[in-house]
Each structure stands twice: as structure tokens, then as C-alpha cells.
Amino acid sequence: MLAGGKNGDLDIYNVSSLTYLSTISFHNISRDTLLAMNNHPSKHSIGPAVSCIIPSSDSQSELYTAIIYLDSSVSIVNMGSKEVICDMFGHYKKVKAVKFLKQNANEFFTCSKDMSLYHFKHTGDRWTFKYLDIPRLIDASLRYYRLDQAYSKKGFSLTAIAISAKYNQVVCGTSNGSLWIFDASIGNLILHRNLSTFKISSIAFNDTETHIAISYTTGLINLYQYFGNIELVIQLENPISTGGMYSKIILSTDVSTVDFSPLLHQSFVSYTTHNFTTIQLQKITIRSAKAIKSSLNYYPIEEGKITGFDLHPSKEYVVIVSDVGYIYIYHYLSQLKGKVRTGPSPNCCQVDSSGLYIFTVIEKRHLQVYEIGTGKLAAELSNICNISSFDISSNGRYLTITSDKGVVIIWRISGDVYESIDQMLTLMAVNPQIWNQYPIDLRVSEESKVPIHVGV
């Protein structure tokens, strides 16, 4: 007979005599072999409580047992050889960020408040995921970061991620202002820097991945040179100018730059928020490792507060979401090109890589998709979950939605929405300047029509 303990151990008893035989310690359950501790039950409080024990129903495989823990992790154990066949883990707290690889639409990473980091990859006909043991690298006293058990004494959580395709690295920001850089393939720690005492809210690379911007919940935004290490270049925003409120940054190429030497002269632009009511465009010029910033344009909203913004892939337009239910579309020269009426309380937004659609979260539980050229509702997903973040693959095929309960949902985009995205991406590959032939200019959107469904 097997009995699961609140510390994750399994005690084995003789059914006929109800006498104790041995203990399988949780301390070794996640290793290659299991340690049978004889003589007395284990007293170590290491793992989460055992939620369920499920022996195989197949008589030929009766030695295999599934152990399910309260943190939703699962271990499959061969009770005869004391070997772990496999371990399965998942997020069990709020997923703070999800990010697809720009160069590979079949891979993305997620990070959670529970300190877990996962690498998802589409292979063949299914999605597989790999757990990167970040907690162990951050705090050597932990092997896995379990719910309500063995919490790290460092007392912080992952809050933001960015992916470097150039260096094959995952950059993670934390709630205590520290930055952790890991190898994206095997999860080895490359660099750790304590940058601030404030929570990191977002991380953004410029297009060539020579620089990285890090924003904090106080409104502070710093720009760093990125070359496997990081070095502070300039402060882009401070808490006074932003009002100590919502902070996010997008780095992009400067559309006005014609030619420059990347070794001596770099020029790109940043988009940042001000007091929840304005997006500021700044130009950053770097010469001989010295940075100069200059304000170019401002993009104000007329009502409500900014809850999200994104840059159109053409680099010509800025899309801003207001919490009262409007999407503002600005040309980068500060010309308002139109407003789109959305559902109530929109939060965050993203323009797909083709530039045809705007994705936004409504009332935290719904996702709506709007045509950028007409402002009409093109698709809608209703009552999904409490959405914490989402991201769209670079080919427009996949949509990943995460929740504040640790759920990760992968949707396949289909129908007219995907067909339009695919056709536009094909045209953009032939003519990168195609959006110059189709300028965006619209009035307040008409009443939403019946949406085209997004398929699973």
C-alpha cells in the first residue's frame, strides 16, 4: 500500500499487517533514481503534499505509478526499479509574459510568478514544452519551485521576458529589479545583474539587438548596450516625467534614417508612455558609444487612460488602446488617422506581423480582433479565462493566451483572418514598402458586425 505525505514523500506499507516497510523520498523523486529509506518514515519537509496516487490499470505495467502533487506536477515512477520515467511540470501561478521567437513561429517562452520558465515548441503534429530549471540557478537551495513548499528566501518572482535570436538567449526581469540572462536551449545562467530595487515591467530589444531597454513600474526606463553583457547607455524616462505610472517601451528602427555606419553611428527610436495619456516618440542617436536623445512627437488620447500600445510593422503607425473603449491609430508624424470603438475596458494590444489586424483583451476575459483598415470587428474569442498576456506568432498562424491561474492556451488562427495575414506577409516579403501604397486612414468605426471565428 502507498501513502502520500504532505511533504511529498511516499510511504510503503504491508497491506496484510499494516506495518511500515519503507519510504520513497521526494528529495530524490526528480532525479534518475529513487532512494528507498528503510527503518522509519522520512521526516524531511521538502516537497508539496501528494494529491493523488494512480497505479497503472494495465496488469502488465502494474509497477508504474503516477504521483500527482498539489502544485499540479506529476512524476511517473517505476516502483520496481525505483526509476522516474518522466516528470511533468506546469505554471501554477499567474503567467506574467509570453513571447514567440521572431525568427521561428513554432517556438515561444512563458514565465510565471511562480518562478517557472517554459520553452514551448511545435514538432510534427503537437506542441511540446521543456521546463528550464531557473529556480535552481537563482537559488541553489531549490531543485524545483513548488507551491507553498521550499520557497526561495530571495523572495522575488519573474515579471518580464525578452528573447534574443542573435545570441540565443532568454532575458528575464524580476520583481526586485534584477536581470537574469539564460541560454535559450539548455537554460544555463549566463549573466545576473542587480539593476534596481524596483519591479521590472517590460524588456525590449531594438531591431538589431545591439541595445536593450528595461522599464520599471515606477516609470523609470533605462537603455543598455547589449553584447552578451549589458552596459548602461542613457536614461530614456524617469518617474517624474511619466508620473510614476504605466511604463512600457518599444524600440524600433528610425524610419527617417537613410544611411549610417553601424559601428560608429546608430539611430533608432523609442515609444514610451506619459501619465497614462500620451505616447512619446524619441530619437536615440549613438556616436562613439555616447547616446543623445531628442523628442520627436507626442500621441495623446482624448479620453480615458492608456492600457496598451503597439507599433505597426510598417513603422509608420502607432496603435494605442484607451480603457474607455477606443483604439487610436496615429501616423508617426503625429497625425491621428482614426479611432476604433471596442468592447468595454480594453487592456493591452498587439498588431500582427502583417499589419492587418489589431488584437486586444476586453474585460480581461475576451479577445477581440479588429481590421486596421476599416475598424470593423473581424474575430472574437469570448469567456476564455482571466487573460494575463498573449502573443501572436510571426507567421500569424498561432495565438498563445495565458492566464493568472497558470494556464497556457495555444490557438490556431484560421479562416479569413489567417488567409489575409498569409497573403499580406507574402506581399511584404516581395515588397517591404507595400504599406506605403495602402495608407491607413479611417473615421470612427461602424457598428461591429458578425465576427469571423478563430479556429482551434
C-alpha positions in Angstrom: 0.0 0.0 0.0 1.2 3.5 -0.9 0.5 6.5 1.3 1.4 10.1 0.1 2.6 12.6 2.7 2.2 16.4 2.9 6.0 16.7 2.4 5.8 14.9 -1.0 7.2 11.5 0.3 5.6 8.1 -0.4 5.4 5.7 2.5 5.0 1.9 1.7 3.1 -0.4 4.0 2.3 -4.1 4.1 -1.4 -4.3 3.5 -2.0 -7.6 5.4 -0.1 -6.5 8.6 -0.4 -2.7 8.1 3.3 -2.4 9.1 5.6 0.2 7.7 8.1 -1.0 5.1 10.0 1.9 3.5 9.8 5.5 2.2 10.4 6.9 -1.2 11.7 10.3 -0.5 10.6 13.3 -2.5 14.1 14.7 -2.3 15.1 12.2 -5.0 11.9 11.9 -7.0 13.1 14.3 -9.6 16.5 12.6 -10.0 17.4 9.5 -12.0 16.8 7.0 -9.2 14.6 7.0 -6.1 16.0 6.4 -2.6 14.2 3.8 -0.5 14.6 4.9 3.1 14.1 1.9 5.4 13.5 1.6 9.1 11.4 4.8 9.6 9.3 7.3 7.6 11.1 10.4 6.3 10.7 13.5 8.4 12.0 15.9 5.8 9.7 18.7 4.7 10.9 19.1 1.1 8.1 18.9 -1.5 4.4 19.7 -1.9 1.8 17.4 -0.5 0.8 14.4 -2.5 -2.6 15.0 -4.0 -3.2 11.6 -5.7 -1.5 8.3 -6.4 -2.6 6.4 -9.5 -1.2 3.0 -10.2 -1.4 1.6 -13.7 -4.6 -0.2 -14.6 -2.6 -2.4 -17.0 -1.7 -5.7 -15.3 1.5 -5.9 -17.4 2.5 -2.4 -16.3 1.4 -2.6 -12.7 4.8 -1.4 -11.4 4.2 2.1 -12.9 2.6 4.7 -10.6 1.7 8.3 -11.3 2.2 10.7 -8.3 0.3 13.9 -8.6 1.2 16.8 -6.3 -0.8 19.8 -5.1 1.2 22.1 -7.4 -0.1 20.1 -10.4 3.3 18.5 -11.2 3.4 14.8 -12.0 6.0 12.1 -11.6 5.7 8.7 -13.2 7.7 6.1 -11.2 8.7 2.5 -11.8 8.1 1.1 -8.3 10.3 -2.0 -9.0 13.5 -0.3 -10.2 12.8 2.9 -8.3 13.3 4.9 -11.5 11.5 8.1 -12.5 10.1 7.6 -16.1 9.3 11.2 -16.5 8.5 14.5 -14.7 5.8 16.9 -15.9 5.5 20.4 -14.6 3.4 23.5 -15.3 2.8 27.0 -14.3 0.6 27.2 -11.2 0.6 31.0 -10.6 -0.1 34.0 -12.9 1.8 33.9 -16.2 3.5 37.2 -16.4 4.7 37.1 -20.1 4.6 35.1 -23.2 6.9 35.7 -26.2 7.2 34.0 -29.6 10.6 33.8 -31.4 10.6 36.3 -34.2 12.6 34.0 -36.5 10.7 30.9 -35.6 6.9 30.9 -35.4 6.9 27.4 -33.9 8.6 28.3 -30.6 7.7 30.6 -27.6 8.6 31.1 -24.0 6.5 31.7 -20.9 7.4 32.9 -17.5 5.3 32.9 -14.3 5.1 34.5 -10.9 5.9 31.0 -9.5 9.5 31.4 -11.0 8.9 28.8 -13.7 10.1 29.3 -17.2 9.0 27.1 -20.1 10.1 26.7 -23.7 7.2 25.6 -26.0 8.0 24.1 -29.4 5.8 22.8 -32.2 7.1 19.5 -33.6 5.2 17.4 -36.1 1.5 17.5 -35.1 1.8 18.5 -31.5 3.3 21.1 -29.1 5.9 20.0 -26.6 7.3 22.0 -23.7 10.5 21.9 -21.7 11.0 23.2 -18.2 14.1 25.4 -17.7 15.2 24.9 -14.1 15.6 28.6 -13.4 14.9 28.5 -9.7 17.8 26.2 -9.1 20.1 28.6 -10.9 18.8 31.6 -9.0 18.7 29.8 -5.6 20.9 26.7 -5.3 18.9 25.5 -2.3 16.0 24.7 -4.5 15.6 22.0 -7.1 12.1 22.9 -8.2 10.0 25.8 -7.1 7.0 24.0 -5.5 3.7 25.6 -4.4 3.8 26.6 -0.7 6.9 24.4 -0.2 10.6 25.3 -0.2 10.1 28.9 -1.3 13.2 30.8 -2.2 14.5 33.0 0.6 15.4 35.6 -2.1 11.7 36.4 -2.2 11.1 37.6 -5.8 9.4 36.5 -9.0 9.8 36.6 -12.8 7.9 39.6 -14.3 9.1 40.1 -17.8 11.0 38.3 -20.6 12.6 39.1 -24.0 14.2 36.7 -26.5 17.4 37.3 -28.3 17.6 35.3 -31.5 21.1 36.8 -32.2 22.6 35.4 -29.1 20.0 32.5 -28.5 19.3 33.9 -25.0 16.3 34.5 -22.8 16.4 37.7 -20.7 14.3 37.7 -17.6 13.3 40.6 -15.4 12.2 40.2 -11.8 10.1 41.9 -9.1 13.1 43.2 -7.3 14.8 44.8 -10.3 17.3 42.2 -11.1 18.1 40.9 -14.6 18.9 37.3 -15.4 20.1 36.1 -18.8 19.9 32.4 -19.7 20.9 30.2 -22.6 17.6 29.6 -24.5 18.4 26.0 -25.4 19.6 24.4 -22.1 18.8 27.1 -19.5 22.4 27.7 -18.3 22.9 31.0 -16.5 24.9 33.5 -18.5 24.6 36.7 -16.6 23.0 38.2 -13.5 22.8 41.9 -12.7 21.1 43.8 -9.9 19.9 46.9 -11.8 17.4 48.5 -9.4 15.2 47.8 -6.4 12.0 48.4 -8.4 9.9 45.8 -10.3 10.8 45.4 -13.9 7.6 45.7 -16.1 8.9 45.1 -19.6 12.0 44.4 -21.6 12.6 45.3 -25.3 15.4 44.9 -27.8 16.0 47.1 -30.7 15.7 45.5 -34.2 19.4 44.7 -34.5 19.6 43.5 -30.8 22.6 45.8 -30.1 20.6 47.6 -27.3 18.0 46.6 -24.8 15.6 48.9 -22.9 14.3 48.0 -19.4 11.3 49.7 -17.9 10.1 49.7 -14.3 6.7 50.1 -12.7 7.9 53.5 -11.3 8.2 54.9 -14.8 12.0 54.6 -15.0 13.3 53.4 -18.3 17.0 52.8 -19.0 18.7 51.9 -22.2 21.6 49.5 -22.2 24.1 48.3 -24.7 23.7 44.5 -25.2 26.6 42.3 -26.2 26.2 39.2 -24.1 26.8 41.6 -21.2 25.0 44.9 -20.5 26.2 48.4 -20.1 24.1 51.5 -19.2 23.9 54.0 -22.1 21.3 56.5 -21.2 18.1 57.1 -19.2 15.1 57.4 -21.5 12.4 58.1 -19.0 12.3 59.0 -15.3 9.4 58.6 -12.7 8.8 62.4 -12.7 8.2 62.7 -16.4 6.0 59.6 -16.6 4.1 60.3 -13.4 5.3 57.1 -11.9 2.6 55.2 -13.7 2.2 52.7 -16.6 5.6 52.1 -18.2 6.3 50.2 -21.4 8.8 50.7 -24.3 9.1 49.7 -27.9 12.4 50.2 -29.7 12.4 50.4 -33.5 14.4 51.5 -36.5 14.3 55.2 -37.3 12.3 55.4 -40.5 13.9 58.8 -41.3 17.5 57.4 -41.2 18.8 56.8 -44.7 22.3 55.5 -44.2 24.8 55.1 -41.3 27.7 53.0 -40.2 26.5 50.6 -37.6 30.0 50.7 -35.9 30.1 54.4 -35.4 26.6 55.7 -35.7 23.4 54.1 -34.7 20.0 55.6 -34.8 16.7 54.2 -33.6 13.5 55.4 -31.9 11.7 54.6 -28.7 8.0 54.8 -27.8 7.1 55.3 -24.1 4.1 56.3 -22.1 3.5 59.5 -20.1 0.9 59.8 -17.3 -1.4 57.2 -18.9 -2.5 59.8 -21.5 0.3 60.2 -24.1 2.8 58.2 -26.0 6.2 59.9 -26.7 8.4 59.2 -29.7 12.1 59.9 -29.0 15.1 59.5 -31.3 18.2 58.0 -29.9 21.5 58.6 -31.7 24.6 56.8 -30.6 28.0 58.0 -31.8 31.2 56.6 -30.4 29.4 54.9 -27.5 27.7 58.2 -26.5 23.9 58.5 -26.7 21.8 61.5 -27.4 18.0 61.5 -27.2 15.7 64.1 -28.7 11.9 64.2 -28.5 10.2 64.0 -31.9 6.4 63.6 -31.5 3.6 63.0 -29.0 0.5 60.9 -29.4 -2.2 61.9 -26.9 -5.6 60.2 -26.3 -8.7 62.3 -25.8 -10.4 60.2 -23.1 -9.5 57.6 -20.5 -6.1 56.1 -19.8 -3.7 54.2 -21.9 -3.7 50.5 -21.2 -1.6 49.3 -24.1 0.1 50.3 -27.3 2.0 48.8 -30.2 3.9 49.8 -33.3 2.6 48.8 -36.8 5.1 46.6 -38.7 5.5 49.3 -41.3 7.0 51.5 -38.6 4.6 54.2 -39.9 1.8 54.0 -37.4 1.3 53.8 -33.6 -1.7 51.9 -32.2 -2.9 53.0 -28.7 -5.7 51.5 -26.5 -7.7 53.5 -24.1 -9.5 51.9 -21.1 -12.8 53.6 -22.0 -13.1 51.5 -25.2 -11.2 53.2 -28.0 -8.2 52.3 -30.2 -6.3 55.3 -31.6 -4.3 55.0 -34.8 -1.6 57.6 -35.3 0.8 58.2 -38.1 4.3 58.6 -36.7 4.3 62.3 -37.7 1.5 62.8 -35.1 -1.4 62.7 -37.5 -4.5 61.0 -36.0 -5.7 58.6 -38.6 -8.8 57.4 -36.8 -10.5 55.9 -33.7 -11.9 52.4 -33.4 -14.7 51.7 -30.9 -14.1 48.5 -29.0 -15.7 46.5 -26.3 -15.6 47.7 -22.7 -12.4 48.1 -20.7 -9.8 47.0 -23.3 -6.4 46.1 -22.0 -3.1 45.8 -23.9 -3.0 45.4 -27.7 -0.8 43.9 -30.4 -0.7 44.4 -34.2 0.0 41.1 -36.1 3.1 40.9 -38.2 1.2 41.6 -41.4 -0.2 44.8 -40.0 -3.8 44.0 -41.0 -5.3 43.3 -37.5 -5.3 44.7 -34.0 -5.7 42.2 -31.2 -6.9 43.4 -27.8 -8.2 42.0 -24.5 -11.7 43.0 -23.4 -12.7 42.9 -19.7 -9.8 40.5 -19.0 -11.8 37.5 -20.3 -12.4 38.2 -24.0 -10.1 38.8 -27.0 -11.2 40.8 -30.0 -9.6 41.3 -33.4 -10.2 44.4 -35.4 -9.3 45.2 -39.1 -6.9 48.1 -39.0 -8.1 49.5 -42.4 -11.8 49.6 -41.5 -12.1 49.4 -37.8 -14.5 46.5 -38.1 -14.6 43.5 -35.7 -13.1 40.6 -37.6 -12.9 37.9 -34.9 -13.7 37.3 -31.2 -12.9 34.8 -28.5 -15.3 35.0 -25.6 -15.0 33.9 -21.9 -11.6 32.3 -22.3 -10.1 32.8 -18.9 -8.7 35.7 -16.9 -6.1 36.7 -19.5 -2.8 37.8 -18.2 -0.9 38.1 -21.5 -0.9 37.0 -25.1 1.3 36.9 -28.2 1.0 36.1 -31.9 3.5 34.1 -33.9 5.4 35.9 -36.7 3.6 33.9 -39.4 0.1 34.7 -38.0 -0.7 31.1 -37.5 -0.7 30.8 -33.7 -2.1 32.8 -30.9 -1.0 32.0 -27.3 -3.1 33.2 -24.4 -2.0 32.9 -20.8 -4.0 33.3 -17.6 -3.5 34.5 -14.0 -4.0 30.8 -12.9 -1.0 29.5 -14.8 -3.0 28.2 -17.9 -1.3 28.4 -21.3 -3.7 28.1 -24.3 -2.5 27.8 -27.9 -5.0 28.7 -30.7 -4.6 28.0 -34.4 -5.8 31.1 -36.3 -7.8 30.1 -39.3 -10.4 31.3 -41.7 -10.4 34.7 -43.4 -8.2 36.2 -40.7 -5.3 33.8 -41.4 -5.7 33.8 -45.1 -5.5 37.6 -45.2 -2.4 37.6 -42.9 -0.7 34.9 -45.0 -1.4 36.8 -48.3 -0.1 40.1 -46.9 3.1 38.5 -45.5 3.8 37.1 -48.9 3.4 40.5 -50.5 5.6 42.1 -47.8 8.3 39.6 -48.5 8.4 40.7 -52.1 7.8 44.4 -51.4 8.8 45.5 -47.8 7.4 49.0 -48.6 3.9 47.8 -49.6 2.2 49.7 -46.8 3.2 52.9 -48.4 0.8 52.0 -51.2 -2.1 51.5 -48.8 -2.1 54.3 -46.2 -4.3 53.8 -43.2 -7.0 56.5 -42.8 -10.3 55.8 -41.2 -13.1 57.5 -39.3 -14.7 56.2 -36.1 -15.6 52.6 -36.8 -19.1 51.4 -37.8 -21.0 49.1 -35.5 -19.3 45.8 -35.2 -20.6 43.0 -37.4 -20.8 39.3 -37.0 -17.2 38.1 -36.4 -15.2 35.6 -38.3 -14.4 32.8 -35.9 -10.9 31.9 -34.9 -10.5 28.2 -35.1 -8.6 25.9 -32.7 
